[in-house]
């Protein structure tokens, strides 16, 4: 076994997979450039660091469970009622997350609330934060099952350690009294320890109609709104304005001679 193969074996034992993979190429590149041994070592270690950072990002992104669309670099500022570019860029700086501020995105269906929320969640993940995206339905299910299944219990523990929790479509549907209590307990636990991004098509005043408990609603809003930015989105539904069809716009006249 030559020295290169020996080094690769050592890399496997030390779990330096990227270093092992790039060893031959890095050595050849260093020889062609006349790089020093120190430069070669630096290059190899950097490739290992980048590999681990990429793996960590992939793992955090998978755990965040983002919807299909979340890349805010592709946000359509020309859409009806789109958020102001300066305002969105300000949100993407995540200074509010570092201060445990909350963000409420409020508006009718189709104006981009979920897309923006998911994008902010991904930006947080990319910056190394523990961030999770949950629809209200998914979150209620976790809260309901956390004492019953190991999977839900593990998910709940992750949420409690989150830097950011996105709750999508909060208060869209009525929830049970027990679910409302569990939700309050979670929000209270995260209060001033983590940030929330909430999307909703109802104003905070309308939440009481869904929860059917004015006292609980007041207590819930007290925690959420204490340090919070409310952003109201308006305009037409992006999906309806860009609705797809299975038919072509121009109908070809069929050939009836055959």
GUTINU-316938 format. One record per residue: residue number from 0; residue in one letter; chain; x, y, z of N, C-alpha, C, CB in turn. Coordinates in steps of 0.1 Angstrom, whole numbers, plus 5000, padded with zeros to 4 digits. Last residue first. Glycine has a CB too. Example, Ala and Ser with C-alpha at 12.3 -4.5 7.8 and 13.67 -1.06 7.14 Angstrom:
2
1, s, A, 5128, 4978, 5071, 5137, 4989, 5071, 5129, 5000, 5079, 5141, 4994, 5057
0, a, A, 5132, 4943, 5078, 5123, 4955, 5078, 5132, 4967, 5078, 5113, 4955, 5090
END
This chain:
258
257, x, A, 4398, 5130, 4573, 4402, 5116, 4574, 4391, 5108, 4581, 4415, 5115, 4581
256, x, A, 4387, 5155, 4575, 4387, 5149, 4562, 4390, 5134, 4563, 4397, 5155, 4553
255, x, A, 4390, 5170, 4598, 4378, 5161, 4597, 4377, 5154, 4584, 4365, 5170, 4599
254, x, A, 4413, 5181, 4619, 4412, 5177, 4605, 4401, 5166, 4604, 4426, 5171, 4599
253, x, A, 4405, 5207, 4642, 4408, 5193, 4639, 4406, 5190, 4624, 4399, 5184, 4647
252, x, A, 4422, 5237, 4648, 4410, 5231, 4642, 4413, 5217, 4637, 4406, 5239, 4629
251, x, A, 4436, 5243, 4680, 4438, 5240, 4666, 4425, 5233, 4660, 4450, 5230, 4665
250, x, A, 4433, 5271, 4701, 4428, 5258, 4697, 4430, 5255, 4683, 4413, 5257, 4701
249, x, A, 4456, 5286, 4721, 4450, 5286, 4708, 4446, 5272, 4704, 4460, 5292, 4697
248, x, A, 4463, 5278, 4746, 4455, 5290, 4745, 4449, 5291, 4731, 4463, 5303, 4748
247, x, A, 4459, 5244, 4755, 4467, 5254, 4748, 4457, 5266, 4747, 4472, 5250, 4735
246, x, A, 4451, 5231, 4787, 4448, 5233, 4773, 4456, 5244, 4767, 4433, 5236, 4771
245, x, A, 4456, 5231, 4813, 4460, 5219, 4806, 4458, 5220, 4791, 4453, 5206, 4811
244, x, A, 4468, 5260, 4828, 4457, 5253, 4822, 4463, 5241, 4814, 4449, 5262, 4812
243, x, A, 4475, 5280, 4858, 4479, 5271, 4846, 4467, 5264, 4841, 4490, 5261, 4851
242, x, A, 4475, 5313, 4870, 4468, 5300, 4869, 4472, 5292, 4856, 4453, 5302, 4869
241, x, A, 4484, 5336, 4880, 4493, 5328, 4872, 4488, 5314, 4870, 4507, 5328, 4878
240, x, A, 4464, 5346, 4896, 4469, 5355, 4885, 4478, 5347, 4876, 4477, 5366, 4891
239, x, A, 4461, 5325, 4914, 4450, 5328, 4904, 4455, 5336, 4893, 4439, 5334, 4912
238, x, A, 4486, 5327, 4927, 4482, 5314, 4921, 4471, 5317, 4910, 4478, 5304, 4931
237, x, A, 4484, 5352, 4939, 4495, 5349, 4929, 4491, 5337, 4921, 4508, 5348, 4935
236, x, A, 4455, 5370, 4945, 4462, 5357, 4947, 4472, 5355, 4935, 4452, 5345, 4947
235, x, A, 4460, 5405, 4948, 4453, 5393, 4942, 4461, 5381, 4946, 4451, 5395, 4927
234, x, A, 4465, 5424, 4979, 4466, 5421, 4965, 4459, 5408, 4961, 4481, 5419, 4961
233, x, A, 4486, 5425, 5009, 4473, 5426, 5001, 4475, 5422, 4987, 4468, 5441, 5002
232, x, A, 4498, 5419, 5041, 4500, 5418, 5027, 4486, 5418, 5020, 4507, 5404, 5024
231, x, A, 4512, 5434, 5069, 4499, 5431, 5062, 4502, 5431, 5047, 4489, 5442, 5065
230, x, A, 4531, 5424, 5095, 4532, 5428, 5081, 4519, 5424, 5074, 4545, 5422, 5074
229, x, A, 4541, 5432, 5127, 4529, 5427, 5119, 4530, 5433, 5105, 4516, 5431, 5126
228, x, A, 4565, 5422, 5149, 4563, 5431, 5137, 4551, 5424, 5129, 4576, 5432, 5128
227, x, A, 4570, 5421, 5184, 4564, 5416, 5172, 4563, 5426, 5161, 4551, 5409, 5174
226, x, A, 4569, 5414, 5215, 4580, 5419, 5206, 4577, 5413, 5192, 4594, 5414, 5211
225, x, A, 4542, 5409, 5221, 4550, 5417, 5230, 4562, 5423, 5222, 4555, 5408, 5242
224, x, A, 4526, 5392, 5206, 4527, 5406, 5202, 4536, 5414, 5210, 4513, 5412, 5202
223, x, A, 4528, 5367, 5220, 4532, 5368, 5206, 4535, 5383, 5202, 4522, 5363, 5197
222, x, A, 4518, 5371, 5246, 4531, 5366, 5244, 4537, 5369, 5230, 4532, 5351, 5247
221, x, A, 4493, 5382, 5240, 4502, 5389, 5249, 4516, 5385, 5247, 4497, 5388, 5264
220, x, A, 4480, 5361, 5227, 4485, 5373, 5219, 4494, 5382, 5227, 4472, 5381, 5215
219, x, A, 4476, 5344, 5249, 4484, 5340, 5237, 4489, 5352, 5229, 4475, 5331, 5228
218, x, A, 4458, 5359, 5264, 4471, 5355, 5270, 4481, 5351, 5259, 4469, 5343, 5280
217, x, A, 4437, 5362, 5247, 4444, 5374, 5252, 4458, 5370, 5257, 4436, 5381, 5263
216, x, A, 4429, 5335, 5244, 4434, 5343, 5232, 4442, 5355, 5237, 4422, 5347, 5224
215, x, A, 4421, 5330, 5270, 4432, 5323, 5265, 4438, 5330, 5253, 4428, 5308, 5261
214, x, A, 4399, 5347, 5271, 4410, 5348, 5281, 4422, 5342, 5276, 4406, 5342, 5294
213, x, A, 4382, 5339, 5251, 4387, 5352, 5251, 4399, 5354, 5260, 4377, 5362, 5255
212, x, A, 4377, 5313, 5232, 4381, 5315, 5246, 4389, 5328, 5246, 4391, 5303, 5252
211, x, A, 4376, 5303, 5207, 4363, 5303, 5215, 4367, 5305, 5230, 4355, 5291, 5213
210, x, A, 4394, 5302, 5187, 4397, 5295, 5199, 4385, 5294, 5209, 4409, 5303, 5206
209, x, A, 4381, 5317, 5167, 4385, 5304, 5164, 4387, 5296, 5177, 4398, 5305, 5156
208, x, A, 4375, 5341, 5180, 4364, 5334, 5174, 4368, 5320, 5171, 4360, 5341, 5161
207, x, A, 4401, 5350, 5187, 4392, 5346, 5197, 4380, 5338, 5192, 4387, 5358, 5205
206, x, A, 4411, 5359, 5163, 4416, 5346, 5168, 4407, 5341, 5179, 4430, 5348, 5173
205, x, A, 4404, 5384, 5156, 4395, 5373, 5151, 4399, 5360, 5157, 4395, 5372, 5136
204, x, A, 4424, 5400, 5164, 4411, 5401, 5171, 4402, 5390, 5167, 4405, 5414, 5168
203, x, A, 4445, 5394, 5146, 4445, 5389, 5160, 4432, 5390, 5167, 4456, 5397, 5168
202, x, A, 4429, 5386, 5115, 4435, 5396, 5124, 4436, 5390, 5138, 4427, 5409, 5124
201, x, A, 4436, 5359, 5093, 4427, 5365, 5103, 4435, 5375, 5111, 4421, 5355, 5111
200, x, A, 4453, 5344, 5079, 4444, 5353, 5071, 4434, 5360, 5080, 4437, 5344, 5060
199, x, A, 4488, 5341, 5087, 4474, 5340, 5091, 4466, 5349, 5081, 4472, 5345, 5105
198, x, A, 4519, 5330, 5098, 4511, 5334, 5087, 4496, 5332, 5091, 4515, 5327, 5074
197, x, A, 4546, 5338, 5119, 4532, 5333, 5118, 4526, 5338, 5106, 4524, 5337, 5131
196, x, A, 4576, 5330, 5133, 4570, 5336, 5121, 4556, 5330, 5119, 4580, 5334, 5109
195, x, A, 4591, 5336, 5165, 4580, 5330, 5157, 4578, 5337, 5144, 4567, 5329, 5165
194, x, A, 4621, 5329, 5183, 4613, 5337, 5175, 4602, 5329, 5168, 4621, 5345, 5164
193, x, A, 4629, 5321, 5217, 4629, 5319, 5203, 4620, 5328, 5196, 4625, 5304, 5200
192, x, A, 4626, 5332, 5242, 4637, 5322, 5240, 4639, 5319, 5225, 4634, 5309, 5248
191, x, A, 4603, 5347, 5244, 4616, 5354, 5246, 4628, 5344, 5246, 4616, 5361, 5260
190, x, A, 4585, 5318, 5246, 4584, 5332, 5248, 4598, 5338, 5252, 4574, 5336, 5258
189, x, A, 4583, 5291, 5246, 4592, 5297, 5236, 4594, 5312, 5238, 4587, 5294, 5222
188, x, A, 4563, 5287, 5265, 4576, 5281, 5267, 4587, 5287, 5258, 4576, 5266, 5265
187, x, A, 4541, 5299, 5253, 4546, 5304, 5266, 4560, 5299, 5268, 4537, 5300, 5277
186, x, A, 4538, 5282, 5231, 4541, 5296, 5229, 4547, 5302, 5242, 4529, 5304, 5224
185, x, A, 4530, 5259, 5246, 4542, 5259, 5237, 4547, 5273, 5235, 4539, 5252, 5224
184, x, A, 4507, 5267, 5259, 4518, 5262, 5267, 4531, 5262, 5259, 4515, 5248, 5271
183, x, A, 4490, 5273, 5236, 4495, 5284, 5245, 4507, 5279, 5254, 4483, 5287, 5255
182, x, A, 4488, 5247, 5226, 4494, 5257, 5218, 4499, 5269, 5227, 4484, 5263, 5208
181, x, A, 4473, 5235, 5247, 4487, 5230, 5244, 4494, 5240, 5235, 4486, 5217, 5236
180, x, A, 4450, 5250, 5245, 4457, 5250, 5258, 4472, 5246, 5255, 4451, 5241, 5268
179, x, A, 4441, 5242, 5220, 4444, 5256, 5223, 4452, 5258, 5235, 4431, 5264, 5224
178, x, A, 4437, 5215, 5224, 4447, 5219, 5214, 4451, 5234, 5217, 4443, 5217, 5200
177, x, A, 4415, 5216, 5242, 4428, 5210, 5246, 4439, 5214, 5237, 4427, 5195, 5246
176, x, A, 4395, 5227, 5225, 4400, 5234, 5237, 4413, 5229, 5242, 4389, 5233, 5248
175, x, A, 4404, 5224, 5190, 4397, 5220, 5202, 4403, 5228, 5214, 4400, 5205, 5204
174, x, A, 4400, 5249, 5165, 4408, 5239, 5172, 4401, 5236, 5185, 4423, 5244, 5175
173, x, A, 4390, 5259, 5132, 4388, 5258, 5146, 4396, 5247, 5152, 4373, 5255, 5149
172, x, A, 4415, 5272, 5109, 4404, 5262, 5112, 4402, 5262, 5127, 4407, 5248, 5107
171, x, A, 4433, 5292, 5109, 4425, 5291, 5097, 4413, 5282, 5100, 4433, 5285, 5086
170, x, A, 4452, 5296, 5130, 4438, 5300, 5132, 4429, 5300, 5120, 4437, 5314, 5138
169, x, A, 4479, 5298, 5108, 4474, 5297, 5122, 4460, 5303, 5123, 4483, 5305, 5132
168, x, A, 4495, 5293, 5085, 4480, 5293, 5085, 4474, 5291, 5099, 4475, 5281, 5076
167, x, A, 4524, 5281, 5100, 4517, 5285, 5088, 4502, 5283, 5089, 4523, 5277, 5076
166, x, A, 4548, 5290, 5120, 4535, 5284, 5121, 4527, 5289, 5110, 4528, 5287, 5135
165, x, A, 4582, 5285, 5126, 4572, 5290, 5116, 4559, 5283, 5118, 4577, 5290, 5101
164, x, A, 4605, 5292, 5150, 4594, 5283, 5146, 4585, 5290, 5137, 4587, 5277, 5159
163, x, A, 4639, 5294, 5158, 4628, 5299, 5150, 4618, 5288, 5148, 4633, 5306, 5137
162, x, A, 4655, 5279, 5175, 4657, 5294, 5175, 4645, 5301, 5168, 4670, 5298, 5168
161, x, A, 4643, 5251, 5194, 4644, 5259, 5181, 4648, 5274, 5184, 4631, 5259, 5174
160, x, A, 4637, 5235, 5214, 4651, 5239, 5213, 4653, 5248, 5201, 4660, 5227, 5212
159, x, A, 4611, 5228, 5210, 4614, 5235, 5222, 4628, 5241, 5222, 4612, 5226, 5234
158, x, A, 4613, 5212, 5187, 4607, 5225, 5186, 4610, 5234, 5198, 4592, 5224, 5185
157, x, A, 4625, 5189, 5197, 4632, 5197, 5188, 4627, 5211, 5187, 4632, 5191, 5174
156, x, A, 4604, 5180, 5213, 4616, 5184, 5220, 4625, 5193, 5210, 4624, 5172, 5224
155, x, A, 4586, 5173, 5193, 4582, 5184, 5202, 4595, 5189, 5209, 4572, 5179, 5213
154, x, A, 4599, 5152, 5180, 4596, 5164, 5173, 4593, 5176, 5182, 4584, 5162, 5163
153, x, A, 4598, 5133, 5201, 4611, 5138, 5196, 4609, 5151, 5188, 4617, 5128, 5187
152, x, A, 4570, 5130, 5203, 4578, 5135, 5215, 4591, 5140, 5210, 4580, 5123, 5225
151, x, A, 4565, 5119, 5178, 4559, 5132, 5182, 4567, 5138, 5193, 4544, 5131, 5185
150, x, A, 4579, 5095, 5181, 4582, 5104, 5170, 4577, 5118, 5173, 4576, 5099, 5157
149, x, A, 4567, 5082, 5202, 4581, 5086, 5203, 4584, 5097, 5193, 4590, 5074, 5203
148, x, A, 4533, 5090, 5211, 4543, 5084, 5202, 4557, 5090, 5204, 4539, 5086, 5187
147, x, A, 4521, 5103, 5233, 4516, 5090, 5229, 4527, 5083, 5220, 4504, 5091, 5221
146, x, A, 4526, 5129, 5239, 4526, 5120, 5250, 4523, 5105, 5246, 4516, 5125, 5261
145, x, A, 4523, 5140, 5214, 4537, 5140, 5220, 4537, 5131, 5232, 4540, 5154, 5224
144, x, A, 4499, 5144, 5200, 4505, 5130, 5200, 4518, 5129, 5208, 4508, 5126, 5186
143, x, A, 4492, 5171, 5201, 4483, 5160, 5206, 4489, 5147, 5208, 4472, 5159, 5195
142, x, A, 4514, 5183, 5191, 4510, 5186, 5204, 4501, 5176, 5210, 4504, 5200, 5205
141, x, A, 4513, 5173, 5164, 4525, 5170, 5173, 4521, 5172, 5188, 4537, 5179, 5169
140, x, A, 4489, 5184, 5156, 4491, 5170, 5157, 4502, 5166, 5166, 4493, 5164, 5142
139, x, A, 4495, 5211, 5157, 4484, 5206, 5166, 4486, 5191, 5167, 4470, 5210, 5161
138, x, A, 4514, 5212, 5136, 4518, 5215, 5149, 4508, 5209, 5159, 4519, 5230, 5151
137, x, A, 4498, 5205, 5113, 4509, 5197, 5117, 4513, 5199, 5132, 4521, 5199, 5108
136, x, A, 4480, 5227, 5113, 4475, 5213, 5114, 4486, 5204, 5119, 4470, 5209, 5101
135, x, A, 4497, 5249, 5109, 4490, 5248, 5122, 4485, 5234, 5124, 4478, 5258, 5122
134, x, A, 4528, 5237, 5096, 4515, 5242, 5094, 4508, 5241, 5107, 4507, 5234, 5083
133, x, A, 4561, 5245, 5103, 4550, 5237, 5106, 4537, 5244, 5102, 4549, 5233, 5121
132, x, A, 4596, 5245, 5102, 4584, 5250, 5095, 4572, 5240, 5098, 4586, 5252, 5080
131, x, A, 4623, 5255, 5122, 4613, 5245, 5118, 4601, 5252, 5112, 4610, 5236, 5130
130, x, A, 4658, 5259, 5129, 4645, 5265, 5125, 4636, 5254, 5119, 4647, 5276, 5114
129, x, A, 4686, 5268, 5143, 4677, 5256, 5143, 4663, 5262, 5141, 4677, 5248, 5157
128, x, A, 4710, 5285, 5122, 4700, 5285, 5133, 4692, 5272, 5132, 4691, 5297, 5132
127, x, A, 4728, 5288, 5102, 4732, 5280, 5113, 4722, 5279, 5124, 4744, 5284, 5118
126, x, A, 4720, 5301, 5079, 4729, 5309, 5088, 4732, 5301, 5101, 4722, 5322, 5092
125, x, A, 4702, 5284, 5068, 4715, 5286, 5061, 4725, 5293, 5070, 4712, 5293, 5048
124, x, A, 4681, 5287, 5086, 4688, 5274, 5085, 4702, 5276, 5079, 4679, 5264, 5077
123, x, A, 4673, 5313, 5078, 4678, 5310, 5092, 4686, 5297, 5093, 4666, 5310, 5102
122, x, A, 4665, 5309, 5052, 4676, 5318, 5055, 4682, 5316, 5069, 4671, 5333, 5054
121, x, A, 4643, 5291, 5057, 4655, 5286, 5051, 4667, 5295, 5053, 4653, 5285, 5036
120, x, A, 4626, 5310, 5070, 4630, 5298, 5077, 4643, 5292, 5071, 4619, 5287, 5077
119, x, A, 4622, 5328, 5049, 4629, 5332, 5061, 4634, 5321, 5070, 4620, 5341, 5069
118, x, A, 4608, 5310, 5032, 4621, 5316, 5028, 4629, 5321, 5040, 4619, 5327, 5018
117, x, A, 4585, 5306, 5046, 4594, 5294, 5044, 4608, 5299, 5040, 4588, 5285, 5033
116, x, A, 4574, 5332, 5046, 4577, 5325, 5058, 4587, 5314, 5057, 4565, 5320, 5065
115, x, A, 4571, 5335, 5018, 4580, 5344, 5026, 4584, 5338, 5039, 4573, 5358, 5028
114, x, A, 4552, 5315, 5013, 4565, 5315, 5006, 4575, 5324, 5013, 4563, 5321, 4991
113, x, A, 4530, 5322, 5029, 4538, 5310, 5032, 4551, 5310, 5025, 4529, 5298, 5026
112, x, A, 4523, 5347, 5017, 4527, 5346, 5031, 4535, 5334, 5034, 4514, 5346, 5040
111, x, A, 4514, 5353, 4991, 4528, 5350, 4993, 4532, 5348, 5008, 4536, 5360, 4987
110, x, A, 4487, 5355, 4987, 4496, 5368, 4985, 4510, 5365, 4989, 4490, 5379, 4994
109, x, A, 4470, 5334, 4990, 4476, 5335, 4977, 4485, 5348, 4976, 4466, 5336, 4967
108, x, A, 4445, 5346, 5012, 4451, 5335, 5006, 4458, 5339, 4993, 4441, 5324, 5003
107, x, A, 4451, 5378, 5028, 4443, 5368, 5022, 4451, 5357, 5016, 4434, 5374, 5012
106, x, A, 4473, 5384, 5058, 4467, 5387, 5045, 4459, 5376, 5039, 4477, 5392, 5035
105, x, A, 4502, 5387, 5076, 4488, 5387, 5076, 4482, 5391, 5063, 4482, 5395, 5088
104, x, A, 4528, 5376, 5094, 4525, 5379, 5080, 4510, 5377, 5078, 4533, 5370, 5070
103, x, A, 4545, 5385, 5122, 4532, 5380, 5117, 4530, 5385, 5103, 4521, 5385, 5127
102, x, A, 4574, 5377, 5139, 4569, 5383, 5127, 4555, 5377, 5124, 4579, 5382, 5115
101, x, A, 4592, 5385, 5170, 4583, 5377, 5162, 4579, 5384, 5150, 4571, 5372, 5170
100, x, A, 4625, 5386, 5183, 4613, 5392, 5178, 4605, 5382, 5170, 4617, 5405, 5170
99, x, A, 4651, 5378, 5193, 4639, 5371, 5197, 4626, 5379, 5194, 4639, 5367, 5212
98, x, A, 4672, 5390, 5182, 4666, 5397, 5193, 4653, 5390, 5198, 4663, 5412, 5189
97, x, A, 4678, 5375, 5160, 4688, 5376, 5171, 4683, 5382, 5183, 4700, 5383, 5165
96, x, A, 4656, 5380, 5145, 4657, 5367, 5151, 4667, 5367, 5162, 4661, 5357, 5140
95, x, A, 4661, 5406, 5137, 4649, 5404, 5145, 4650, 5390, 5152, 4636, 5405, 5138
94, x, A, 4681, 5402, 5119, 4684, 5409, 5131, 4673, 5407, 5141, 4687, 5424, 5129
93, x, A, 4678, 5391, 5093, 4675, 5382, 5105, 4680, 5389, 5118, 4682, 5369, 5104
92, x, A, 4679, 5399, 5068, 4691, 5401, 5076, 4690, 5394, 5089, 4693, 5416, 5078
91, x, A, 4653, 5396, 5058, 4663, 5385, 5055, 4676, 5387, 5062, 4666, 5385, 5040
90, x, A, 4641, 5420, 5065, 4637, 5408, 5072, 4648, 5397, 5070, 4624, 5402, 5067
89, x, A, 4653, 5436, 5046, 4655, 5439, 5060, 4652, 5427, 5069, 4647, 5450, 5064
88, x, A, 4643, 5425, 5023, 4657, 5424, 5025, 4661, 5427, 5040, 4665, 5434, 5016
87, x, A, 4617, 5434, 5026, 4620, 5419, 5026, 4635, 5417, 5029, 4616, 5413, 5013
86, x, A, 4620, 5462, 5025, 4614, 5456, 5037, 4618, 5441, 5037, 4599, 5458, 5037
85, x, A, 4630, 5465, 4999, 4638, 5469, 5010, 4633, 5463, 5023, 4638, 5485, 5011
84, x, A, 4608, 5455, 4984, 4621, 5448, 4983, 4630, 5452, 4995, 4629, 5452, 4970
83, x, A, 4576, 5450, 4997, 4586, 5460, 4993, 4600, 5453, 4994, 4586, 5473, 5001
82, x, A, 4556, 5423, 4986, 4563, 5430, 4996, 4574, 5439, 4990, 4569, 5421, 5007
81, x, A, 4530, 5426, 4962, 4542, 5420, 4966, 4549, 5429, 4977, 4552, 5419, 4955
80, x, A, 4505, 5432, 4950, 4507, 5433, 4964, 4519, 5427, 4970, 4495, 5426, 4971
79, x, A, 4512, 5412, 4922, 4502, 5421, 4929, 4503, 5420, 4944, 4487, 5416, 4925
78, x, A, 4547, 5410, 4914, 4534, 5404, 4917, 4524, 5414, 4924, 4535, 5391, 4925
77, x, A, 4572, 5419, 4913, 4562, 5425, 4903, 4548, 5420, 4906, 4567, 5423, 4889
76, x, A, 4588, 5405, 4928, 4584, 5418, 4934, 4574, 5425, 4925, 4597, 5427, 4935
75, x, A, 4590, 5373, 4935, 4585, 5381, 4924, 4580, 5394, 4929, 4574, 5373, 4916
74, x, A, 4620, 5356, 4946, 4607, 5363, 4949, 4603, 5373, 4938, 4608, 5371, 4963
73, x, A, 4643, 5342, 4944, 4634, 5342, 4933, 4621, 5349, 4935, 4631, 5327, 4929
72, x, A, 4654, 5344, 4969, 4661, 5350, 4958, 4653, 5351, 4945, 4675, 5343, 4955
71, x, A, 4639, 5328, 4985, 4635, 5342, 4984, 4643, 5350, 4973, 4636, 5349, 4997
70, x, A, 4628, 5297, 4981, 4640, 5305, 4977, 4636, 5320, 4975, 4646, 5300, 4965
69, x, A, 4607, 5280, 4985, 4612, 5288, 4997, 4624, 5297, 4993, 4616, 5278, 5008
68, x, A, 4585, 5255, 4977, 4590, 5268, 4973, 4594, 5276, 4985, 4580, 5275, 4964
67, x, A, 4577, 5231, 4992, 4584, 5230, 4979, 4591, 5243, 4975, 4575, 5226, 4968
66, x, A, 4583, 5237, 5027, 4574, 5234, 5016, 4583, 5234, 5003, 4563, 5244, 5014
65, x, A, 4606, 5222, 5050, 4601, 5233, 5043, 4592, 5228, 5031, 4613, 5241, 5037
64, x, A, 4618, 5208, 5073, 4606, 5204, 5066, 4599, 5215, 5059, 4596, 5197, 5076
63, x, A, 4640, 5210, 5089, 4631, 5221, 5089, 4617, 5218, 5082, 4637, 5233, 5082
62, x, A, 4654, 5187, 5083, 4647, 5187, 5096, 4637, 5199, 5096, 4657, 5188, 5107
61, x, A, 4666, 5195, 5059, 4657, 5184, 5059, 4648, 5184, 5072, 4664, 5171, 5058
60, x, A, 4682, 5216, 5068, 4671, 5219, 5058, 4661, 5208, 5058, 4677, 5221, 5044
59, x, A, 4700, 5202, 5084, 4691, 5212, 5090, 4679, 5216, 5081, 4698, 5225, 5094
58, x, A, 4712, 5187, 5064, 4706, 5180, 5075, 4696, 5190, 5082, 4716, 5175, 5086
57, x, A, 4723, 5206, 5047, 4714, 5196, 5042, 4706, 5190, 5053, 4721, 5185, 5034
56, x, A, 4741, 5218, 5066, 4730, 5226, 5060, 4719, 5216, 5054, 4735, 5235, 5049
55, x, A, 4758, 5196, 5070, 4751, 5202, 5081, 4739, 5210, 5076, 4760, 5211, 5090
54, x, A, 4769, 5193, 5045, 4762, 5183, 5051, 4753, 5188, 5062, 4771, 5172, 5056
53, x, A, 4783, 5218, 5043, 4772, 5215, 5033, 4763, 5204, 5039, 4778, 5210, 5020
52, x, A, 4801, 5215, 5064, 4792, 5226, 5064, 4780, 5223, 5055, 4798, 5239, 5060
51, x, A, 4816, 5194, 5054, 4808, 5193, 5067, 4798, 5203, 5068, 4818, 5193, 5079
50, x, A, 4828, 5205, 5031, 4819, 5193, 5030, 4810, 5192, 5043, 4828, 5181, 5029
49, x, A, 4843, 5226, 5042, 4831, 5229, 5033, 4822, 5217, 5032, 4837, 5233, 5019
48, x, A, 4861, 5210, 5057, 4852, 5220, 5064, 4840, 5223, 5055, 4860, 5233, 5068
47, x, A, 4874, 5197, 5036, 4867, 5189, 5046, 4857, 5198, 5054, 4877, 5183, 5056
46, x, A, 4886, 5219, 5023, 4876, 5210, 5016, 4868, 5202, 5025, 4884, 5201, 5005
45, x, A, 4903, 5228, 5043, 4892, 5236, 5038, 4881, 5228, 5031, 4897, 5248, 5029
44, x, A, 4921, 5207, 5044, 4913, 5210, 5055, 4901, 5218, 5052, 4921, 5216, 5066
43, x, A, 4933, 5210, 5018, 4926, 5198, 5022, 4917, 5200, 5034, 4936, 5187, 5025
42, x, A, 4945, 5236, 5020, 4935, 5233, 5010, 4927, 5220, 5013, 4942, 5231, 4996
41, x, A, 4963, 5232, 5041, 4953, 5242, 5043, 4941, 5239, 5033, 4958, 5256, 5041
40, x, A, 4980, 5213, 5030, 4973, 5209, 5042, 4961, 5219, 5043, 4982, 5210, 5054
39, x, A, 4991, 5229, 5009, 4984, 5217, 5006, 4975, 5212, 5018, 4993, 5205, 5002
38, x, A, 5004, 5249, 5023, 4992, 5253, 5015, 4984, 5240, 5011, 4998, 5259, 5002
37, x, A, 5023, 5234, 5036, 5013, 5241, 5044, 5001, 5245, 5036, 5020, 5253, 5050
36, x, A, 5039, 5225, 5014, 5031, 5215, 5022, 5020, 5222, 5031, 5041, 5207, 5031
35, x, A, 5034, 5249, 4987, 5041, 5244, 4999, 5032, 5233, 5005, 5044, 5255, 5009
34, x, A, 5029, 5245, 4952, 5025, 5249, 4965, 5033, 5242, 4976, 5010, 5246, 4967
33, x, A, 5033, 5242, 4925, 5045, 5243, 4933, 5041, 5248, 4947, 5055, 5253, 4927
32, x, A, 5013, 5236, 4908, 5015, 5250, 4911, 5027, 5252, 4920, 5002, 5254, 4919
31, x, A, 5015, 5208, 4906, 5016, 5216, 4893, 5018, 5231, 4896, 5003, 5215, 4886
30, x, A, 5013, 5200, 4932, 5025, 5198, 4925, 5027, 5206, 4913, 5026, 5183, 4921
29, x, A, 4987, 5208, 4938, 4998, 5214, 4945, 5011, 5212, 4938, 4999, 5208, 4960
28, x, A, 4973, 5191, 4921, 4972, 5205, 4919, 4983, 5212, 4926, 4958, 5210, 4925
27, x, A, 4980, 5166, 4932, 4983, 5169, 4918, 4983, 5184, 4915, 4974, 5162, 4908
26, x, A, 4968, 5169, 4957, 4982, 5167, 4956, 4987, 5170, 4942, 4986, 5152, 4959
25, x, A, 4941, 5172, 4951, 4948, 5183, 4957, 4963, 5181, 4956, 4944, 5183, 4972
24, x, A, 4935, 5147, 4939, 4934, 5159, 4931, 4942, 5171, 4937, 4920, 5163, 4929
23, x, A, 4940, 5130, 4961, 4948, 5128, 4949, 4947, 5141, 4941, 4943, 5117, 4941
22, x, A, 4920, 5140, 4981, 4935, 5139, 4983, 4943, 5139, 4970, 4938, 5127, 4991
21, x, A, 4893, 5141, 4981, 4900, 5152, 4973, 4915, 5151, 4974, 4896, 5165, 4978
20, x, A, 4886, 5120, 4997, 4881, 5121, 4983, 4889, 5130, 4975, 4866, 5124, 4983
19, x, A, 4897, 5126, 5022, 4901, 5114, 5014, 4898, 5115, 5000, 4895, 5101, 5021
18, x, A, 4883, 5149, 5028, 4897, 5150, 5026, 4903, 5138, 5018, 4904, 5150, 5040
17, x, A, 4857, 5138, 5030, 4860, 5148, 5019, 4875, 5149, 5017, 4854, 5162, 5023
16, x, A, 4860, 5122, 5053, 4856, 5116, 5040, 4859, 5126, 5029, 4841, 5113, 5040
15, x, A, 4872, 5116, 5079, 4875, 5127, 5071, 4872, 5124, 5056, 4890, 5132, 5073
14, x, A, 4872, 5096, 5100, 4859, 5101, 5094, 4861, 5115, 5087, 4849, 5103, 5105
13, x, A, 4894, 5084, 5107, 4891, 5097, 5114, 4878, 5103, 5109, 4903, 5106, 5112
12, x, A, 4893, 5063, 5090, 4893, 5060, 5104, 4889, 5073, 5112, 4906, 5054, 5109
11, x, A, 4896, 5077, 5066, 4884, 5069, 5068, 4882, 5066, 5083, 4884, 5056, 5060
10, x, A, 4922, 5087, 5069, 4911, 5096, 5067, 4898, 5089, 5071, 4911, 5102, 5053
9, x, A, 4937, 5063, 5068, 4937, 5071, 5081, 4925, 5081, 5080, 4950, 5079, 5082
8, x, A, 4933, 5057, 5042, 4928, 5048, 5052, 4927, 5055, 5066, 4937, 5035, 5054
7, x, A, 4946, 5078, 5029, 4931, 5076, 5028, 4925, 5067, 5038, 4928, 5071, 5014
6, x, A, 4972, 5072, 5037, 4966, 5085, 5042, 4950, 5084, 5040, 4971, 5097, 5034
5, x, A, 4976, 5049, 5023, 4976, 5048, 5037, 4969, 5061, 5043, 4991, 5048, 5042
4, x, A, 4974, 5058, 4997, 4964, 5049, 5001, 4964, 5048, 5017, 4966, 5035, 4995
3, x, A, 4998, 5073, 4997, 4985, 5080, 4994, 4973, 5071, 4999, 4983, 5082, 4979
2, x, A, 5018, 5055, 5001, 5015, 5065, 5011, 5002, 5071, 5010, 5026, 5075, 5012
1, x, A, 5007, 5022, 4990, 5015, 5034, 4989, 5010, 5044, 5000, 5014, 5040, 4976
0, x, A, 5009, 4988, 5000, 5000, 5000, 5000, 5009, 5013, 5000, 4990, 5000, 5012
END
